[in-house]
Amino acid sequence: MMVKVSRNIQMVDLVGQYEKIKTEIDSAIQEIILSARFINGPAVKEFQSDLEKYLGVKHVIPCANGTDALQIAMMALGLQRGDEIITSNFTFAATIETIAFLGLVPVIVDVDTDTFNIDVKEIEKAITSKTKAIVPVHLFGQCADIEPILALAKKNNLFVIEDTAQAIGADYIFSDGKKKKAGTIGNIGTTSFFPSKNLGAYGDAGALFTNDDELAKKCRMIVNHGQSTQYFYEMLGVNSRLDSIQAAILKVKLKYLDGYALSRNKAATFYDKAFAGNKNIKTPSRSKNSSHVFHQYTLVLNGVDRNKLKEHLASKEIPAMIYYPVPLHSQKAYRNAVNEGKKYPVTDKLCASVISLPMHTELDEETLKYITDSVLEFTK
């Protein structure tokens, strides 16, 4: 007999996570308030330095959010109106939104059927004389296959901008066995610290990563109105600074990021074992080229009515989400991409059949069993 768990189940339990580090978080916030150093204070530089060490990258440039990070990266690289930028079809809209907003031309390509990350073969087919950059999205917690993407970029003189909003802390494993952190491999990496991310602030926040000194210098100017020093404007900029309170929170949480990844992997392993052998469920694939930090745990359903499963879970007070129900090529805002009319069989299939289960650091075995039993009750 299935027994309902005593606590409310969340897609992401930020309250439970906060309760474990409450003293540190409260102290960090109080320190900022008492110092009144709310913008560009010491906490921002301290978090920046800590994240540089963690990632093994020369430069971290904090900013206001992940979408801004993408825009700042493209501005710093000097991309011009009409330049074509190749990116993934199966992802959140911020990636393609930023490309279109800057007057660049989004070229969306299909994804790999197992990892859901951008398909390298499709990138190669999409390159034209107007292509200037590739934006691989490290989706759901593991890296896109970045080594062959780098090779394509070098061959065609293209920039690589890594969208690492969902995979901070993941390791990419090169063919020679070397490892690098997601976001530190291409010309520049971007990330979001939206509260539900693996490293989440308590509001909006983001950052860029690069080993290129000149690119970092440009990014630092752009985030602060294009200023080199106060009231001296060298280039067009934006107002996209990370505030000190968010930096202080992130500095505390960064210490726990690897532990959070272990907790998420433990939950993912429980899910995997519970669903093993069920022909109606395909569990997430692990890439041989990347560790997985499980920003999401996403199933592909086969012969299962997804909406009815979602309703079934809701009736048992279990949340579930669909990332993403409508592919980017079908969205009204992006129908003018140069690849209009192209077919995207993998993306179309995923958008019609994926469902994501609760995934966070506070999932215990009682809760996981209740969730998996409820899914199996409907799908067997």
C-alpha positions as CSV (number, residue, x, y, z in Angstrom):
1,M,0.0,0.0,0.0
2,M,1.3,3.4,-1.0
3,V,1.7,5.8,2.0
4,K,1.6,9.6,1.4
5,V,4.6,11.4,2.7
6,S,4.1,13.8,5.5
7,R,5.7,16.9,4.0
8,N,4.7,18.9,0.9
9,I,6.6,17.9,-2.2
10,Q,8.3,20.7,-4.2
11,M,9.9,20.7,-7.6
12,V,12.7,22.5,-5.9
13,D,12.7,22.8,-2.1
14,L,14.5,26.1,-1.5
15,V,13.1,26.5,2.0
16,G,14.4,23.1,3.1
17,Q,17.8,23.9,1.6
18,Y,17.9,27.4,3.3
19,E,17.0,25.9,6.7
20,K,20.3,23.9,6.7
21,I,22.4,27.0,6.1
22,K,20.2,29.6,7.7
23,T,22.8,30.9,10.2
24,E,25.4,31.5,7.5
25,I,22.9,33.0,5.0
26,D,21.3,35.3,7.6
27,S,24.7,36.5,8.8
28,A,25.9,37.2,5.3
29,I,22.8,39.3,4.5
30,Q,23.0,41.2,7.8
31,E,26.7,42.0,7.1
32,I,25.8,43.6,3.8
33,I,22.9,45.6,5.3
34,L,25.1,46.9,8.1
35,S,27.9,47.9,5.7
36,A,25.5,49.6,3.3
37,R,27.8,48.4,0.4
38,F,24.9,47.3,-1.7
39,I,26.3,47.8,-5.2
40,N,29.8,46.6,-6.2
41,G,30.7,46.0,-2.6
42,P,33.4,43.7,-1.3
43,A,31.0,40.7,-1.3
44,V,30.8,40.8,-5.1
45,K,34.5,40.7,-5.5
46,E,34.8,37.9,-2.9
47,F,32.2,35.8,-4.7
48,Q,33.9,36.5,-8.0
49,S,37.2,35.3,-6.7
50,D,35.8,32.2,-5.1
51,L,34.0,31.3,-8.3
52,E,37.1,31.8,-10.4
53,K,39.0,29.4,-8.1
54,Y,36.1,26.8,-8.2
55,L,35.8,26.9,-12.0
56,G,39.5,27.2,-12.7
57,V,39.0,30.2,-14.9
58,K,40.9,33.5,-15.1
59,H,37.9,35.8,-15.1
60,V,34.4,35.7,-13.7
61,I,32.3,38.8,-14.5
62,P,29.2,39.0,-12.3
63,C,26.0,40.5,-13.7
64,A,22.3,40.9,-13.0
65,N,20.9,37.7,-14.6
66,G,21.6,34.9,-17.1
67,T,19.9,36.6,-20.0
68,D,21.9,39.7,-19.6
69,A,25.0,37.5,-19.4
70,L,24.2,36.1,-22.9
71,Q,23.6,39.6,-24.3
72,I,26.8,41.0,-22.7
73,A,28.8,38.1,-24.2
74,M,27.5,38.7,-27.7
75,M,28.1,42.5,-27.4
76,A,31.7,41.9,-26.1
77,L,32.5,39.6,-29.0
78,G,31.5,42.4,-31.4
79,L,28.8,40.4,-33.2
80,Q,26.9,42.6,-35.8
81,R,23.3,42.8,-37.0
82,G,22.7,40.1,-39.6
83,D,25.4,37.7,-38.2
84,E,24.0,34.1,-37.9
85,I,24.3,32.4,-34.6
86,I,23.7,28.6,-34.3
87,T,22.0,27.3,-31.2
88,S,19.7,24.5,-29.9
89,N,16.0,24.2,-30.6
90,F,15.2,22.3,-27.4
91,T,15.9,24.9,-24.6
92,F,14.5,27.9,-22.7
93,A,13.8,30.9,-24.9
94,A,16.4,33.2,-23.4
95,T,19.2,31.9,-25.6
96,I,17.4,32.6,-28.9
97,E,15.7,35.6,-27.5
98,T,19.0,37.4,-26.9
99,I,20.2,36.6,-30.4
100,A,17.1,38.0,-32.0
101,F,17.0,41.1,-29.6
102,L,20.5,42.1,-30.8
103,G,19.5,41.9,-34.4
104,L,21.5,38.8,-34.9
105,V,20.0,35.9,-36.8
106,P,19.1,32.8,-34.8
107,V,19.8,29.5,-36.6
108,I,18.2,26.7,-34.6
109,V,19.2,23.1,-35.0
110,D,18.0,19.8,-33.7
111,V,19.3,18.0,-30.7
112,D,20.7,14.6,-29.8
113,T,18.1,12.0,-29.1
114,D,19.8,10.7,-25.9
115,T,21.3,13.7,-24.1
116,F,18.9,16.4,-25.5
117,N,21.9,18.6,-26.1
118,I,22.7,20.2,-29.5
119,D,23.6,17.8,-32.2
120,V,27.1,18.4,-33.6
121,K,26.2,17.0,-37.0
122,E,23.3,19.4,-37.3
123,I,25.6,22.3,-36.4
124,E,28.0,21.4,-39.2
125,K,25.1,21.3,-41.7
126,A,23.9,24.8,-40.6
127,I,27.2,26.7,-41.0
128,T,27.2,29.3,-43.8
129,S,29.4,32.3,-44.8
130,K,27.3,34.4,-42.4
131,T,27.8,32.2,-39.4
132,K,29.8,33.9,-36.6
133,A,29.1,31.9,-33.4
134,I,27.8,28.7,-31.9
135,V,25.8,28.8,-28.6
136,P,25.7,25.3,-27.2
137,V,23.3,25.0,-24.2
138,H,24.4,22.5,-21.5
139,L,20.9,21.3,-20.9
140,F,19.4,19.8,-17.7
141,G,22.8,19.4,-16.0
142,Q,25.3,17.9,-18.4
143,C,27.6,19.3,-21.0
144,A,27.0,19.4,-24.7
145,D,29.7,17.5,-26.7
146,I,31.9,20.6,-26.7
147,E,35.2,19.1,-28.1
148,P,33.9,18.5,-31.7
149,I,32.1,21.9,-31.4
150,L,35.4,23.6,-30.7
151,A,36.9,21.8,-33.7
152,L,34.1,23.1,-36.0
153,A,34.5,26.6,-34.6
154,K,38.3,26.6,-35.2
155,K,37.8,25.3,-38.7
156,N,35.2,27.9,-39.6
157,N,36.6,30.8,-37.5
158,L,33.6,31.0,-35.2
159,F,33.1,32.0,-31.6
160,V,31.7,29.5,-29.0
161,I,29.5,30.9,-26.3
162,E,28.5,28.3,-23.7
163,D,25.1,28.7,-22.1
164,T,25.8,27.1,-18.7
165,A,22.6,28.2,-16.9
166,Q,21.6,24.6,-16.1
167,A,25.0,22.9,-15.7
168,I,27.2,24.9,-13.4
169,G,29.6,22.5,-11.7
170,A,29.5,19.9,-14.4
171,D,32.8,18.6,-15.8
172,Y,33.4,18.0,-19.5
173,I,35.8,15.1,-20.2
174,F,38.0,15.5,-23.3
175,S,39.1,12.6,-25.4
176,D,42.5,12.7,-23.7
177,G,41.0,12.5,-20.3
178,K,41.4,16.1,-19.3
179,K,38.5,17.8,-17.5
180,K,37.2,21.3,-17.6
181,K,34.2,22.9,-15.9
182,A,31.2,23.7,-18.0
183,G,31.3,27.3,-19.2
184,T,35.1,27.6,-19.1
185,I,35.9,25.9,-22.4
186,G,34.7,28.1,-25.3
187,N,35.5,31.8,-25.9
188,I,33.1,32.7,-23.1
189,G,30.6,31.1,-20.8
190,T,27.4,32.4,-19.3
191,T,25.3,31.3,-16.4
192,S,22.2,32.2,-14.4
193,F,21.8,32.1,-10.6
194,F,18.0,32.2,-10.7
195,P,16.8,30.8,-7.4
196,S,15.9,27.3,-8.8
197,K,19.3,26.8,-10.4
198,N,21.8,24.4,-8.8
199,L,23.7,27.4,-7.5
200,G,20.8,29.8,-7.0
201,A,20.5,33.3,-5.5
202,Y,17.5,34.6,-3.6
203,G,16.6,36.8,-6.6
204,D,18.0,37.4,-10.1
205,A,21.8,37.1,-10.7
206,G,24.2,35.9,-13.4
207,A,27.8,35.8,-14.5
208,L,30.2,35.4,-17.4
209,F,33.4,33.3,-17.5
210,T,36.4,33.6,-19.8
211,N,40.1,33.1,-19.9
212,D,40.5,36.0,-22.4
213,D,41.9,39.1,-20.7
214,E,40.6,41.5,-23.4
215,L,37.2,39.9,-23.5
216,A,36.9,40.1,-19.7
217,K,37.8,43.8,-19.8
218,K,35.1,44.5,-22.3
219,C,32.5,42.5,-20.4
220,R,33.4,44.4,-17.2
221,M,32.8,47.7,-19.0
222,I,29.6,46.6,-20.6
223,V,27.9,45.5,-17.4
224,N,28.5,49.0,-15.9
225,H,27.3,51.3,-18.6
226,G,30.4,50.9,-20.8
227,Q,32.6,52.7,-18.3
228,S,36.3,52.1,-18.1
229,T,36.4,54.4,-15.0
230,Q,33.6,56.4,-13.5
231,Y,32.1,58.8,-16.0
232,F,34.4,57.7,-18.8
233,Y,32.4,55.7,-21.4
234,E,34.5,53.7,-23.9
235,M,31.7,51.5,-25.4
236,L,28.0,51.0,-25.4
237,G,27.0,49.3,-22.2
238,V,24.1,48.3,-20.0
239,N,23.2,48.4,-16.3
240,S,23.7,44.8,-15.2
241,R,25.5,44.7,-11.9
242,L,25.2,41.9,-9.4
243,D,24.1,43.3,-6.1
244,S,26.0,42.6,-2.9
245,I,23.3,40.8,-1.1
246,Q,23.0,38.2,-3.9
247,A,26.7,37.9,-4.1
248,A,26.9,37.2,-0.3
249,I,24.3,34.5,-0.6
250,L,26.0,32.9,-3.5
251,K,29.4,33.0,-1.8
252,V,27.9,30.9,1.0
253,K,26.0,28.5,-1.3
254,L,29.1,28.0,-3.6
255,K,30.8,26.1,-0.7
256,Y,28.0,23.5,-0.9
257,L,27.6,23.2,-4.7
258,D,29.5,19.9,-5.1
259,G,27.5,18.4,-2.1
260,Y,24.3,19.6,-3.8
261,A,25.3,17.8,-7.0
262,L,26.0,14.6,-5.0
263,S,22.5,14.8,-3.4
264,R,20.9,15.3,-6.8
265,N,22.8,12.4,-8.2
266,K,21.7,10.2,-5.3
267,A,18.0,11.1,-6.1
268,A,18.6,10.5,-9.8
269,T,20.0,7.0,-9.1
270,F,16.9,6.2,-7.0
271,Y,14.7,7.3,-9.9
272,D,16.8,5.2,-12.4
273,K,16.5,2.1,-10.4
274,A,12.8,2.5,-9.7
275,F,12.0,2.9,-13.4
276,A,14.5,0.3,-14.8
277,G,12.8,-2.1,-17.1
278,N,9.7,-0.1,-17.6
279,K,9.2,0.0,-21.4
280,N,7.0,3.1,-21.1
281,I,9.7,5.3,-19.5
282,K,13.1,6.3,-20.8
283,T,15.3,7.6,-18.0
284,P,17.9,10.3,-18.6
285,S,21.0,9.2,-20.5
286,R,24.5,10.0,-19.1
287,S,26.9,11.3,-21.6
288,K,30.4,9.6,-21.6
289,N,31.8,13.1,-22.1
290,S,30.3,14.8,-19.1
291,S,29.4,14.5,-15.5
292,H,25.8,15.2,-14.6
293,V,24.6,17.7,-12.0
294,F,20.9,17.0,-12.6
295,H,19.3,20.4,-12.8
296,Q,16.3,18.5,-14.0
297,Y,15.4,14.8,-14.0
298,T,13.5,14.4,-17.2
299,L,11.7,11.3,-18.5
300,V,10.7,10.5,-22.1
301,L,7.4,8.8,-22.1
302,N,6.4,6.1,-24.6
303,G,2.7,5.3,-25.1
304,V,1.8,7.2,-22.0
305,D,-0.7,10.1,-21.9
306,R,1.5,12.8,-20.5
307,N,-1.2,15.2,-19.5
308,K,-3.1,12.5,-17.7
309,L,0.1,11.4,-15.9
310,K,0.6,15.0,-14.8
311,E,-3.0,15.1,-13.5
312,H,-2.5,11.8,-11.8
313,L,0.6,13.1,-10.0
314,A,-1.2,16.3,-9.1
315,S,-4.0,14.3,-7.5
316,K,-1.4,12.9,-5.2
317,E,0.1,16.3,-4.5
318,I,3.3,15.6,-6.6
319,P,4.4,18.4,-8.9
320,A,5.7,17.7,-12.4
321,M,6.8,20.1,-15.1
322,I,7.1,19.9,-18.9
323,Y,10.3,21.5,-20.2
324,Y,9.5,22.4,-23.0
325,P,6.0,21.9,-24.4
326,V,6.5,24.0,-27.6
327,P,9.7,23.9,-29.7
328,L,11.4,27.2,-30.5
329,H,10.8,26.8,-34.2
330,S,7.0,26.8,-33.6
331,Q,7.0,29.9,-31.4
332,K,5.4,32.9,-33.0
333,A,8.3,35.2,-31.9
334,Y,11.0,33.2,-33.7
335,R,9.3,32.0,-36.9
336,N,11.5,34.3,-39.0
337,A,14.7,32.4,-38.3
338,V,16.7,31.6,-41.5
339,N,15.9,27.9,-41.1
340,E,12.1,28.4,-41.4
341,G,10.5,25.2,-42.7
342,K,13.3,22.9,-41.6
343,K,12.3,19.7,-39.8
344,Y,13.2,18.9,-36.2
345,P,12.1,15.4,-35.5
346,V,14.0,14.9,-32.3
347,T,12.9,18.2,-30.8
348,D,9.3,17.6,-31.9
349,K,9.3,14.2,-30.2
350,L,10.8,15.5,-27.0
351,C,8.4,18.4,-26.7
352,A,5.5,16.0,-27.1
353,S,6.8,13.3,-24.6
354,V,9.0,14.7,-21.8
355,I,8.1,15.2,-18.2
356,S,10.3,16.3,-15.3
357,L,10.0,15.0,-11.8
358,P,11.0,16.8,-8.6
359,M,14.7,17.2,-8.4
360,H,16.5,19.0,-5.6
361,T,18.9,18.6,-2.6
362,E,16.2,17.8,0.0
363,L,14.6,14.7,-1.5
364,D,14.7,11.7,1.0
365,E,14.0,8.1,0.2
366,E,10.5,8.2,1.6
367,T,9.6,11.0,-0.8
368,L,11.4,9.4,-3.7
369,K,9.5,6.1,-3.2
370,Y,6.2,7.9,-3.0
371,I,6.9,9.7,-6.3
372,T,8.2,6.7,-8.1
373,D,5.4,4.4,-6.9
374,S,2.9,7.0,-8.1
375,V,4.5,7.2,-11.6
376,L,4.7,3.4,-11.9
377,E,1.1,3.1,-10.7
378,F,0.0,5.0,-13.8
379,T,2.6,3.8,-16.4
380,K,2.7,0.0,-15.8
